[in-house]
Amino acid sequence: MDDRKNDLRRSVLRPLIGADAAYERFNVSPPNGILLHGPPGTGKTLLAHAIAGELGHPYLELSAGDIKSRWINESTEQVNRLFIEAQQFERCVIFIDEIDALLAGRDDDLHREHAQVVNEFLAHLDAEDPNFLVIAATNRADLLDDAVTRRGRFDQQYEIGLPDHEAREAIFRVCLRDRPTTLDEEAYQELADRTKGCSSADIVGIVDDAAMSAAERDAEAITQEDLTAAVSDSNR
């Protein structure tokens, strides 16, 4: 994700860290919220955690289901409670997964309670000089209310797609670097070839399955055959 990470350093990290004189000179405001969207298992949650780590801020993680309630008015109260709790920190990162379940489009077919939840959340997101950065993730950005992505809210949107060949090879290397293997350079290339269309989470699962196979037969190392078999099983 080198391109995405560079985008985030430029438009999110540098303005928020406030150490860049050029940003201060031109009064460039940091974002209140950013949206990460793309298929499941591509690393949206991991990327949000990494942003908080780069900023050095406390990290609050929850899903839309943690906020929504079947009781009247309780979801709105949960939204308020979230931002009140965030105020105990000087700065923090709030990560909300499956944001489309919370901030879906408002129309006549939806309950009035849902519209109130969306309005309440957006009111907090409109705060001037907030102490939080909200990072939201979704697999369905098309379901979000139009007001959610307007300027000053989740106007910075980043697609987190499936890894390309180079990224898949890198993920295999990272997942296997602390495990004994018999793989050579050609084997990593072949694994990247075989896993086209796989997500990052898929590759992690493949490596875990191969490691389990090697452990079950009490092998000295994970072999290419273990990994190839795990790839085949994952495609069934």
BELSULTA-V166339 format. One record per residue. RES is the residue in three letters. SS is DSSP state (H for helix, E for strand, L for the rest). PSI is psi in degrees with one decimal (none if undefined). NEAR is the number of other C-alpha atoms within 8 Angstrom. Layout:
RES|SS|PSI|NEAR ; RES|SS|PSI|NEAR
//
This chain:
MET|L|36.3|6 ; ASP|H|-43.5|5 ; ASP|H|-44.4|6 ; ARG|H|-41.8|9 ; LYS|H|-37.3|8 ; ASN|H|-41.2|8 ; ASP|H|-44.0|9 ; LEU|H|-37.4|9 ; ARG|H|-41.4|9 ; ARG|H|-46.4|9 ; SER|H|-13.0|9 ; VAL|H|-57.7|11 ; LEU|H|-48.8|12 ; ARG|H|-46.7|12 ; PRO|H|-35.4|14 ; LEU|H|-35.5|9 ; ILE|H|-31.7|8 ; GLY|L|19.6|9 ; ALA|L|4.1|6 ; ASP|L|113.8|9 ; ALA|H|-34.5|7 ; ALA|H|-39.4|6 ; TYR|H|-39.0|11 ; GLU|H|-37.4|9 ; ARG|H|-39.9|7 ; PHE|L|11.3|6 ; ASN|L|47.2|6 ; VAL|L|119.2|8 ; SER|L|137.2|5 ; PRO|L|157.9|8 ; PRO|L|150.0|11 ; ASN|L|-30.0|13 ; GLY|E|147.7|14 ; ILE|E|151.6|15 ; LEU|E|127.3|13 ; LEU|E|123.3|13 ; HIS|E|151.6|14 ; GLY|L|179.9|12 ; PRO|L|160.8|9 ; PRO|L|147.9|6 ; GLY|L|15.7|9 ; THR|L|-1.4|13 ; GLY|L|20.6|9 ; LYS|H|-44.6|12 ; THR|H|-43.2|9 ; LEU|H|-39.3|7 ; LEU|H|-40.1|8 ; ALA|H|-42.9|10 ; HIS|H|-38.3|9 ; ALA|H|-37.6|8 ; ILE|H|-45.3|9 ; ALA|H|-38.7|13 ; GLY|H|-41.8|8 ; GLU|H|-36.6|7 ; LEU|H|-23.2|9 ; GLY|L|26.2|6 ; HIS|L|151.6|9 ; PRO|E|149.8|9 ; TYR|E|118.6|10 ; LEU|E|122.4|8 ; GLU|E|132.2|8 ; LEU|E|166.6|8 ; SER|E|166.7|11 ; ALA|H|-32.1|13 ; GLY|H|-24.9|8 ; ASP|H|-22.4|6 ; ILE|H|-40.6|10 ; LYS|L|145.6|10 ; SER|L|151.1|8 ; ARG|L|-6.0|6 ; TRP|L|140.1|6 ; ILE|L|132.3|7 ; ASN|L|-10.3|7 ; GLU|H|-33.5|10 ; SER|H|-41.0|13 ; THR|H|-41.2|10 ; GLU|H|-36.1|8 ; GLN|H|-38.7|10 ; VAL|H|-47.2|12 ; ASN|H|-41.2|10 ; ARG|H|-38.8|8 ; LEU|H|-49.2|8 ; PHE|H|-27.8|9 ; ILE|H|-43.1|8 ; GLU|H|-34.6|7 ; ALA|H|-25.1|11 ; GLN|L|-14.8|8 ; GLN|L|-14.3|6 ; PHE|L|148.6|8 ; GLU|L|-45.1|6 ; ARG|L|147.1|8 ; CYS|E|163.9|14 ; VAL|E|126.6|13 ; ILE|E|119.3|12 ; PHE|E|125.9|15 ; ILE|E|115.8|13 ; ASP|E|156.1|12 ; GLU|L|46.4|12 ; ILE|H|-23.0|13 ; ASP|H|-26.9|12 ; ALA|H|-21.2|8 ; LEU|L|-37.1|13 ; LEU|L|40.3|11 ; ALA|E|162.1|11 ; GLY|L|142.5|8 ; ARG|L|125.8|8 ; ASP|L|-179.3|5 ; ASP|L|-18.9|5 ; ASP|L|-9.9|4 ; LEU|L|151.5|8 ; HIS|L|145.7|7 ; ARG|H|-31.2|6 ; GLU|H|-39.2|8 ; HIS|H|-43.2|10 ; ALA|H|-37.8|10 ; GLN|H|-39.0|9 ; VAL|H|-46.2|13 ; VAL|H|-47.2|11 ; ASN|H|-42.2|8 ; GLU|H|-43.9|11 ; PHE|H|-44.6|10 ; LEU|H|-31.8|10 ; ALA|H|-40.3|8 ; HIS|H|-38.2|8 ; LEU|H|-22.1|10 ; ASP|L|1.1|9 ; ALA|L|142.6|7 ; GLU|L|133.4|4 ; ASP|L|57.6|4 ; PRO|L|162.6|7 ; ASN|L|8.3|10 ; PHE|E|155.7|10 ; LEU|E|121.5|12 ; VAL|E|122.2|12 ; ILE|E|121.3|13 ; ALA|E|147.8|13 ; ALA|E|146.0|14 ; THR|E|151.4|13 ; ASN|L|-10.7|9 ; ARG|L|77.2|9 ; ALA|H|-24.0|8 ; ASP|H|-16.2|4 ; LEU|H|-11.1|8 ; LEU|E|147.4|12 ; ASP|L|141.3|10 ; ASP|H|-33.9|7 ; ALA|H|-20.6|5 ; VAL|H|-35.5|11 ; THR|H|11.6|11 ; ARG|L|168.3|9 ; ARG|L|133.4|6 ; GLY|L|-6.0|9 ; ARG|L|-115.7|15 ; PHE|L|53.0|13 ; ASP|L|-19.3|12 ; GLN|E|109.5|10 ; GLN|E|135.8|9 ; TYR|E|122.2|9 ; GLU|E|126.8|7 ; ILE|L|96.6|12 ; GLY|L|-175.7|7 ; LEU|L|145.4|10 ; PRO|L|141.6|13 ; ASP|L|-174.8|7 ; HIS|H|-47.2|9 ; GLU|H|-41.2|8 ; ALA|H|-39.4|9 ; ARG|H|-42.6|13 ; GLU|H|-42.8|12 ; ALA|H|-38.4|8 ; ILE|H|-42.2|11 ; PHE|H|-42.8|12 ; ARG|H|-42.2|9 ; VAL|H|-44.6|7 ; CYS|H|-26.1|9 ; LEU|H|-3.6|10 ; ARG|L|-26.4|7 ; ASP|L|15.9|5 ; ARG|L|142.8|7 ; PRO|L|130.7|9 ; THR|E|166.9|8 ; THR|L|20.2|8 ; LEU|L|143.0|9 ; ASP|L|-177.7|6 ; GLU|H|-40.5|6 ; GLU|H|-34.5|7 ; ALA|H|-41.1|9 ; TYR|H|-39.7|12 ; GLN|H|-43.8|9 ; GLU|H|-39.3|8 ; LEU|H|-40.9|11 ; ALA|H|-37.6|12 ; ASP|H|-43.8|8 ; ARG|H|-18.4|7 ; THR|L|23.7|10 ; LYS|L|132.0|8 ; GLY|L|-3.6|6 ; CYS|L|149.0|9 ; SER|L|170.8|11 ; SER|H|-42.7|13 ; ALA|H|-36.3|9 ; ASP|H|-44.3|10 ; ILE|H|-40.6|13 ; VAL|H|-42.9|11 ; GLY|H|-38.7|8 ; ILE|H|-45.3|12 ; VAL|H|-41.8|13 ; ASP|H|-42.0|8 ; ASP|H|-40.6|10 ; ALA|H|-39.3|13 ; ALA|H|-40.3|10 ; MET|H|-42.0|8 ; SER|H|-43.0|9 ; ALA|H|-39.2|14 ; ALA|H|-37.5|8 ; GLU|H|-31.5|7 ; ARG|L|10.0|6 ; ASP|L|46.2|6 ; ALA|L|163.9|8 ; GLU|L|-26.4|6 ; ALA|L|160.4|9 ; ILE|E|131.6|14 ; THR|L|167.9|10 ; GLN|H|-33.6|9 ; GLU|H|-39.1|6 ; ASP|H|-45.0|12 ; LEU|H|-39.4|14 ; THR|H|-41.3|9 ; ALA|H|-39.1|9 ; ALA|H|-37.6|12 ; VAL|H|-45.1|11 ; SER|H|-42.8|8 ; ASP|H|-36.4|7 ; SER|H|-20.8|8 ; ASN|L|-3.1|5 ; ARG|L|none|4
//
